[in-house]
């Protein structure tokens, strides 16, 4: 590691226990005049989303007023997720109803990008809705660094990721796309970011002024894209990471992870070319060919996976008007 990377790892790697005094976080938030929105991207996660929202509401809104807005951004779930979220007091937004005049996009990145329009907070935390061992640390561990240091603009969570093998929960082995795709790419082309333990983690928080100023990739390219773009715009020390200990969820099969990696690599190749690190001589394919066993041997199935880059939200007049920027209030 170079000295800059060593310094970053030492000064920007936290543990959630550093911020376990939630009352002090509430005090710091109020002293700084900030508000916090927590949002879950949801699609058919009624089995876990309800418990997550209930815990956040009771512990981080009613017991400690850390969260000012609790919301979900849903992609038209059909399993009762929306009804469950409303029953737990969360605001519900549908991604395709926000900025509907735009050509529709798909996937998690699209939902997160559009949620910027719907959410009110100066600080925004996104928490995946499939966590089975939910705990308040998944919020205060991410928000803590933002309240402690004004130079930090974006915080990623990291954790041990058990993997399910039938009914057995092995203590590690999750995060396969991170270790086999994203971290090798960062080491190759963005070595300053090699100390980021889990760039694909689904739990992260940032300042609105940072998040609204960078583009978002649709689909699963969103996490890697945000890390790269915030790093390029604001510098290494604007990023931080917090140890959240353990995260348990249903692991996806290897075929689904391969498609996820395909989408992520599309986003990464776009950024490598934009940043002058790679010159593509051809346009990458957006068709993923999966090879699956069949009765006669093997068969090929094709899936169109297209990653779209959404521009910074601050560029939209509707957004600036909704947030009061066009009436004299300027972004910080």
C-alpha positions in Angstrom: 0.0 0.0 0.0 1.1 3.5 -0.7 1.1 6.0 2.3 -2.2 7.5 1.0 -3.9 4.2 1.0 -2.5 3.3 4.4 -3.7 6.6 5.8 -7.1 6.0 4.3 -7.4 2.5 5.7 -6.3 3.7 9.1 -8.4 6.9 9.3 -11.5 5.9 7.3 -12.2 2.3 8.6 -14.6 2.3 11.5 -16.4 -0.2 13.7 -20.1 0.2 14.4 -19.3 0.1 18.2 -17.5 3.5 17.6 -21.1 4.9 17.2 -23.1 2.8 19.6 -24.1 5.8 21.7 -27.2 6.6 19.6 -28.2 9.5 21.8 -25.0 11.3 21.0 -25.6 10.7 17.3 -29.0 12.3 17.7 -27.5 15.3 19.5 -24.8 15.7 16.8 -27.4 15.4 14.0 -29.6 18.1 15.7 -26.6 20.4 16.4 -25.6 20.2 12.7 -29.1 20.9 11.6 -29.3 17.7 9.5 -32.1 15.2 8.8 -31.8 11.5 7.9 -33.8 9.5 5.5 -33.5 5.7 5.5 -34.8 3.8 2.5 -35.1 0.2 1.6 -35.2 -0.9 -2.1 -37.8 -3.6 -2.2 -39.1 -6.2 -4.6 -41.0 -9.1 -3.1 -39.2 -9.1 0.3 -42.2 -9.1 2.6 -40.7 -11.9 4.7 -37.8 -9.7 5.8 -38.7 -6.0 5.1 -41.4 -5.9 7.7 -39.1 -6.9 10.6 -36.4 -4.4 9.3 -38.8 -1.5 9.2 -40.3 -2.4 12.6 -36.9 -2.4 14.2 -35.9 0.9 12.7 -39.2 2.5 13.6 -39.2 1.4 17.2 -35.5 1.7 18.0 -34.3 4.6 15.7 -37.5 6.7 15.4 -39.5 6.2 18.6 -36.8 5.3 21.2 -34.1 7.4 19.6 -35.1 10.0 17.0 -32.2 9.3 14.7 -34.3 8.6 11.6 -36.5 11.4 10.3 -37.9 9.6 7.3 -38.4 5.8 6.9 -39.3 4.8 3.3 -39.2 2.0 0.7 -38.7 2.4 -3.0 -40.6 -0.5 -4.5 -40.7 -2.0 -8.0 -44.3 -3.2 -7.7 -43.9 -6.2 -5.4 -46.7 -8.8 -5.6 -46.2 -10.5 -2.3 -47.5 -8.0 0.2 -44.3 -6.0 0.7 -46.0 -2.7 0.1 -48.9 -3.5 2.5 -46.3 -4.6 5.1 -44.2 -1.5 4.7 -47.2 0.8 5.1 -48.4 -1.2 8.2 -44.9 -0.5 9.7 -45.3 3.2 9.2 -42.9 3.5 6.2 -43.6 5.8 3.2 -43.9 3.9 0.0 -42.7 5.1 -3.4 -42.8 3.3 -6.7 -39.8 3.8 -8.9 -41.7 4.0 -12.2 -44.0 6.8 -10.8 -41.0 9.1 -10.1 -40.0 11.3 -13.1 -42.4 9.2 -15.3 -41.7 11.2 -18.4 -38.2 9.6 -18.6 -37.6 6.5 -20.6 -38.0 3.8 -17.9 -34.9 2.0 -16.6 -34.7 -1.2 -14.7 -33.1 -2.6 -11.6 -31.8 -1.6 -8.2 -29.7 1.3 -9.5 -32.7 2.9 -11.2 -34.8 2.6 -7.9 -32.0 4.2 -5.8 -31.4 7.0 -8.3 -35.1 7.9 -8.3 -35.4 7.6 -4.6 -33.2 10.7 -4.3 -36.2 12.7 -5.7 -38.6 11.2 -3.2 -36.5 11.3 0.0 -36.2 14.5 2.1 -33.1 13.9 4.2 -29.8 15.8 4.1 -28.3 12.3 4.8 -29.5 9.3 3.0 -29.0 5.6 4.0 -30.0 2.7 1.8 -30.4 -0.7 3.4 -31.1 -3.8 1.5 -34.4 -5.4 2.4 -33.4 -9.0 2.6 -31.3 -8.9 5.8 -32.3 -11.7 8.2 -30.2 -10.6 11.3 -31.2 -6.9 11.3 -29.9 -4.7 14.0 -29.8 -0.9 14.6 -26.0 -1.0 13.8 -26.9 -1.3 10.1 -28.0 2.4 10.3 -26.0 4.0 13.1 -22.8 2.4 11.9 -23.1 4.0 8.5 -24.4 7.4 9.7 -21.9 7.8 12.5 -18.9 8.7 10.3 -21.0 11.3 8.4 -21.9 13.0 11.7 -18.4 12.7 13.1 -16.4 14.2 10.2 -17.7 16.7 7.6 -15.0 15.6 5.2 -16.7 12.2 4.8 -19.3 12.1 2.1 -20.1 8.4 1.6 -19.8 5.4 3.9 -20.0 1.7 2.9 -20.8 -1.1 5.2 -18.7 -4.3 5.4 -19.2 -7.5 7.3 -18.6 -11.2 7.5 -20.9 -12.9 5.0 -22.0 -16.4 5.9 -23.2 -18.7 3.1 -26.1 -21.1 3.3 -25.4 -24.7 2.3 -28.8 -26.4 2.5 -29.8 -25.9 6.2 -26.3 -25.3 7.3 -25.0 -21.7 7.6 -21.3 -21.6 7.0 -19.5 -18.7 8.7 -18.0 -17.3 5.5 -18.0 -17.7 1.8 -20.5 -15.0 0.7 -19.6 -12.0 -1.3 -18.4 -14.1 -4.3 -18.9 -11.4 -7.0 -17.0 -9.0 -4.8 -14.0 -11.2 -4.4 -13.9 -12.7 -7.9 -14.8 -9.6 -10.0 -14.9 -6.2 -8.3 -11.9 -6.3 -5.9 -9.6 -7.7 -8.6 -10.7 -4.9 -11.0 -10.1 -2.2 -8.3 -6.7 -3.6 -7.6 -5.8 -3.6 -11.3 -7.1 -0.1 -12.2 -8.0 1.8 -9.1 -5.4 0.6 -6.5 -6.3 3.5 -4.2 -9.6 1.7 -3.6 -8.0 -1.7 -2.9 -8.6 -1.2 0.8 -12.3 -1.1 0.4 -13.4 -4.4 1.8 -16.8 -4.8 0.3 -17.5 -2.3 -2.5 -20.7 -4.2 -3.4 -22.3 -4.2 0.0 -25.9 -3.2 -0.1 -25.8 -0.9 3.0 -24.4 2.6 2.5 -25.0 6.2 3.4 -24.1 9.5 2.0 -24.7 13.2 2.0 -27.4 14.4 -0.4 -25.0 17.0 -1.8 -22.6 14.2 -2.8 -25.2 11.7 -4.1 -27.2 14.1 -6.2 -24.0 15.3 -7.9 -22.9 11.9 -9.4 -24.5 9.6 -12.0 -26.1 6.3 -11.1 -25.9 3.1 -13.1 -29.0 1.1 -13.4 -29.0 -2.5 -12.3 -26.2 -4.0 -10.2 -23.7 -1.6 -11.5 -24.9 1.1 -9.1 -22.6 0.2 -6.1 -19.4 0.0 -8.1 -20.3 3.1 -10.1 -21.0 5.2 -7.0 -17.6 4.2 -5.4 -15.7 5.1 -8.6 -17.6 8.4 -9.3 -17.4 9.7 -5.7 -13.7 8.8 -5.6 -13.1 10.6 -8.9 -15.1 13.7 -7.9 -14.4 14.1 -4.2 -11.2 12.2 -3.6 -10.2 9.1 -1.6 -10.7 10.7 1.9 -14.3 11.4 1.1 -15.0 7.7 1.3 -15.2 5.6 4.5 -16.2 2.1 5.6 -17.7 0.6 8.7 -17.5 -2.9 10.1 -21.1 -4.1 10.7 -19.9 -7.5 11.9 -22.2 -10.1 10.2 -24.9 -10.0 7.6 -27.2 -13.0 6.9 -29.4 -13.3 3.9 -30.4 -15.8 1.2 -27.5 -16.4 -1.1 -28.1 -16.3 -4.8 -27.1 -19.2 -7.1 -24.0 -19.0 -9.1 -25.9 -18.5 -12.4 -27.5 -15.4 -11.0 -24.2 -14.1 -9.7 -22.6 -14.6 -13.1 -25.3 -12.3 -14.6 -24.7 -9.8 -11.8 -21.0 -9.8 -12.6 -21.8 -9.3 -16.3 -23.8 -6.1 -15.6 -21.2 -4.8 -13.1 -18.4 -5.3 -15.7 -20.4 -3.3 -18.3 -20.5 -0.4 -15.8 -16.8 -0.8 -15.0 -15.7 -0.8 -18.6 -17.6 2.4 -19.2 -15.8 4.0 -16.4 -12.4 2.7 -17.3 -12.8 4.3 -20.8 -14.2 7.5 -19.3 -11.3 7.8 -16.9 -8.7 7.2 -19.7 -7.6 3.8 -18.2 -8.8 1.6 -21.1 -9.7 2.1 -24.8 -12.4 -0.2 -26.0 -12.0 -1.3 -29.7 -15.5 -2.7 -29.8 -18.9 -2.2 -28.1 -19.4 -4.8 -25.4 -22.3 -7.2 -25.9 -25.3 -6.8 -23.7 -26.5 -10.4 -24.3 -25.6 -12.9 -21.6 -25.4 -16.5 -22.8 -26.0 -18.9 -19.9 -25.2 -22.6 -20.4 -27.5 -24.9 -18.5 -27.7 -28.7 -18.2 -30.6 -30.3 -20.0 -32.0 -33.7 -20.7 -29.9 -34.0 -23.8 -26.8 -32.5 -22.4 -26.6 -28.7 -22.4 -28.6 -25.8 -23.7 -28.0 -22.1 -24.1 -30.4 -19.4 -22.8 -29.9 -15.7 -23.6 -30.7 -12.7 -21.4 -30.5 -9.1 -22.3 -28.6 -7.2 -19.6 -28.2 -3.5 -20.4 -26.7 -1.0 -18.0 -27.8 2.6 -18.4 -26.1 5.6 -16.9 -28.5 8.0 -15.3 -27.1 11.6 -15.1 -26.7 13.4 -11.7 -30.1 14.1 -10.2 -29.1 17.7 -9.6 -29.2 18.3 -13.4 -33.0 17.8 -13.5 -35.0 21.0 -13.1 -37.9 19.1 -11.5 -35.5 17.9 -8.8 -34.0 21.3 -8.2 -37.5 22.8 -7.9 -38.7 20.1 -5.5 -35.6 20.6 -3.2 -35.9 24.4 -3.3 -32.7 25.0 -5.2 -34.3 27.2 -7.8 -35.9 29.4 -5.2 -32.7 30.7 -3.8 -31.5 27.7 -1.7 -28.3 26.3 -3.2 -26.7 22.9 -2.6 -24.1 23.0 0.2 
